[in-house]
Amino acid sequence: MDLERLEKNIGYAFKDKELLFEALTHTSYANEHREQDIRDNERLEFLGDAVVNTVLTIRLFKLMPESSEGDLTKQRAGLVSGDMLARIARKIGLGEFMRLGKGEELDNGRSKESLLSSTYEALIGALFLDSSFDTARRIVERHFDMAVGDLDSVKLSDYKSTLFEYCQKRFKVLPDIVLAGEYGPEHDKVFVMEVVMAGRIIGRGEGRNKKMAAQMASREALQTLEEDE
């Protein structure tokens, strides 16, 4: 495993390589190698989620001094979506380095949005422990700037509101957004929401909370409706 190449992509060289290995280790891999007492990355993911959220909360708070708490929350939700975190993970080539069990390998785990996003959070958790909050902040901001162009100028869409406005104008009826399921450990659940219109599922999305999942489902629904035109 060429960790130097990964560290170059990340923009940080780990002092404690074991932390990096732990961040890359999915629970499926750890379960298959129990005799080696390998730690999976779930605890680091829990920590990294908090670090990423804190970094973006501070950045948005400074960037949007006139925005309400609700607007700030909406903007942050778009940035920390599984889609965005997976996009960053792909840009730094994280999927190639994940340590997965045989089942996840066969199930294309390296390209799964949920695994990419959770591993990225674990990576940031490990980076924070290996360095400092300031270092983690600089790396996270650099990664998000790389993914969205310029974090200072990004304007995230409220896909749900756009979808409702579009449907009301075109069809004179609003779609239903329903909870289709959830998975993952209690401390890090992933919710699955679906957009249903006239009995047809036109959008499906995942997120760390129901609001985020609804936004992702609404985005896919808008794409579906555009293709139907």
C-alpha positions in Angstrom: 0.0 0.0 0.0 1.6 3.2 -1.2 0.8 5.4 1.8 3.1 8.2 0.6 1.0 8.7 -2.5 -2.1 8.9 -0.4 -0.5 11.3 2.0 0.5 13.5 -0.9 -3.1 13.5 -2.1 -4.3 14.4 1.4 -1.7 17.1 1.8 -0.5 15.7 5.1 2.2 13.2 6.2 1.2 11.2 9.3 3.6 10.9 12.2 1.7 7.8 13.5 1.1 5.6 10.5 -1.0 3.2 12.7 -3.6 6.0 13.0 -3.8 6.2 9.2 -4.2 2.4 8.9 -7.0 2.5 11.4 -8.8 5.3 9.5 -8.7 3.1 6.4 -10.0 0.0 8.1 -13.7 -0.8 7.5 -15.4 -2.9 10.1 -15.8 -5.7 7.6 -12.0 -6.0 7.3 -11.5 -5.9 11.0 -14.2 -8.6 11.5 -12.5 -10.9 9.0 -9.1 -10.5 10.8 -10.2 -10.7 14.4 -7.2 -12.9 15.3 -5.0 -9.9 14.5 -6.9 -7.6 16.9 -7.3 -4.9 14.2 -9.3 -1.8 15.1 -11.9 -0.6 12.7 -12.4 3.1 11.9 -15.8 3.7 13.5 -14.5 5.6 16.5 -12.3 7.8 14.2 -15.3 8.4 12.0 -17.3 9.6 15.0 -14.5 12.0 15.8 -13.9 13.1 12.3 -17.6 13.9 11.8 -17.4 16.3 14.7 -14.2 17.9 13.4 -15.6 18.4 9.9 -18.8 19.9 11.2 -16.9 22.2 13.5 -14.6 23.5 10.8 -17.5 24.2 8.4 -19.6 25.7 11.2 -16.9 28.2 12.0 -16.2 29.0 8.3 -19.9 29.6 7.5 -20.4 31.6 10.7 -17.7 34.0 9.5 -18.7 34.0 5.9 -22.4 34.6 6.5 -22.7 37.2 9.3 -26.3 38.2 8.3 -27.6 34.6 8.0 -30.0 33.1 10.4 -29.3 29.9 12.3 -31.7 28.1 9.9 -29.8 29.3 6.8 -26.5 28.4 8.3 -27.7 24.9 9.2 -29.1 24.4 5.6 -25.8 25.5 4.1 -23.8 23.2 6.3 -26.1 20.3 5.6 -25.3 20.6 1.9 -21.6 20.7 2.5 -21.4 17.7 4.9 -23.7 15.5 2.7 -22.6 12.0 1.9 -22.4 13.1 -1.8 -20.0 16.0 -1.0 -17.7 13.9 1.3 -17.6 11.1 -1.2 -16.7 13.6 -3.9 -13.7 14.7 -1.8 -12.8 11.1 -1.0 -12.7 10.4 -4.8 -10.6 13.4 -5.5 -7.9 12.3 -3.1 -8.1 8.7 -4.3 -9.2 7.4 -0.9 -11.2 4.4 -2.3 -8.1 2.7 -3.5 -6.6 2.6 0.0 -9.6 1.5 2.0 -9.2 -1.9 3.8 -12.4 -3.8 3.1 -13.7 -7.3 3.8 -14.2 -9.7 1.0 -18.0 -9.1 1.0 -17.6 -5.3 0.6 -14.9 -5.9 -2.1 -17.3 -8.0 -4.1 -20.1 -5.5 -3.6 -18.1 -2.6 -5.1 -17.4 -1.1 -1.7 -14.6 1.1 -3.0 -17.1 3.1 -5.0 -19.9 3.3 -2.5 -20.8 6.8 -1.4 -21.5 5.7 2.2 -18.2 4.0 2.6 -16.2 6.8 0.9 -17.8 9.5 3.0 -17.4 7.6 6.3 -13.8 6.7 5.6 -13.1 10.4 4.8 -14.5 11.4 8.2 -12.3 8.7 9.8 -9.3 10.1 8.0 -10.0 13.6 9.3 -10.4 12.2 12.8 -7.1 10.5 12.6 -5.4 13.6 11.2 -6.8 15.6 14.0 -5.3 13.2 16.6 -2.0 13.1 14.8 -1.7 16.9 14.6 -3.9 19.6 15.9 -7.3 21.3 15.2 -5.6 24.1 13.2 -3.9 21.6 11.0 -7.1 19.6 10.5 -9.0 22.8 9.8 -6.5 23.9 7.0 -6.7 20.4 5.4 -10.5 20.2 5.6 -10.9 23.7 4.1 -8.4 22.9 1.3 -10.3 19.7 0.5 -13.7 21.5 0.4 -12.3 24.3 -1.7 -10.9 21.7 -4.1 -14.3 19.9 -4.3 -16.6 22.9 -4.7 -14.2 25.4 -6.3 -14.1 28.1 -3.6 -15.8 27.5 -0.3 -16.0 31.2 0.3 -18.3 31.8 -2.7 -20.2 28.5 -2.8 -24.0 28.8 -2.8 -25.7 25.6 -2.0 -29.1 24.9 -3.5 -32.2 24.1 -1.4 -33.3 21.2 -3.7 -36.4 20.4 -1.7 -37.9 24.0 -2.0 -36.9 24.1 -5.7 -38.6 20.7 -6.3 -41.8 21.8 -4.5 -42.0 25.0 -6.5 -41.4 23.2 -9.7 -44.1 20.6 -9.0 -46.6 23.1 -7.8 -46.1 25.2 -11.0 -46.1 22.3 -13.5 -48.3 19.7 -11.9 -50.4 21.7 -9.4 -49.6 19.0 -6.8 -46.7 18.4 -4.4 -44.7 15.1 -4.1 -44.4 13.2 -0.9 -40.9 12.8 0.7 -40.9 9.6 2.9 -38.5 7.7 5.0 -37.5 4.5 3.1 -35.1 3.1 5.7 -32.0 3.6 7.8 -28.8 1.7 8.4 -25.5 2.0 10.3 -24.6 2.1 14.0 -26.6 4.2 16.5 -24.0 6.9 16.7 -23.7 7.3 12.9 -27.0 6.3 11.3 -27.6 6.9 7.6 -31.2 7.7 6.6 -32.7 6.9 3.2 -35.5 9.2 1.9 -37.6 8.8 -1.2 -39.6 11.3 -3.3 -42.8 9.8 -4.4 -45.2 11.3 -7.0 -48.3 9.7 -8.3 -47.2 6.4 -6.9 -43.8 6.6 -8.6 -40.4 6.9 -6.8 -38.6 9.7 -8.7 -35.8 10.4 -6.2 -33.8 8.6 -3.6 -31.1 10.0 -1.3 -29.0 9.3 1.8 -27.8 11.5 4.6 -26.7 11.7 8.2 -30.1 13.1 9.1 -33.5 13.1 7.5 -33.3 16.7 6.3 -30.0 16.0 4.5 -31.4 12.8 2.9 -34.5 14.7 1.8 -32.3 17.3 0.1 -30.4 14.5 -1.8 -33.6 12.7 -2.8 -35.1 16.0 -4.0 -32.0 16.7 -6.1 -32.3 13.3 -7.8 -36.1 13.9 -8.3 -35.3 17.2 -10.1 -32.9 15.3 -12.4 -35.6 12.7 -13.1 -38.2 15.3 -13.9 -35.8 17.1 -16.2 -35.1 13.8 -18.1 -38.9 13.2 -18.4 -39.4 16.5 -20.2 
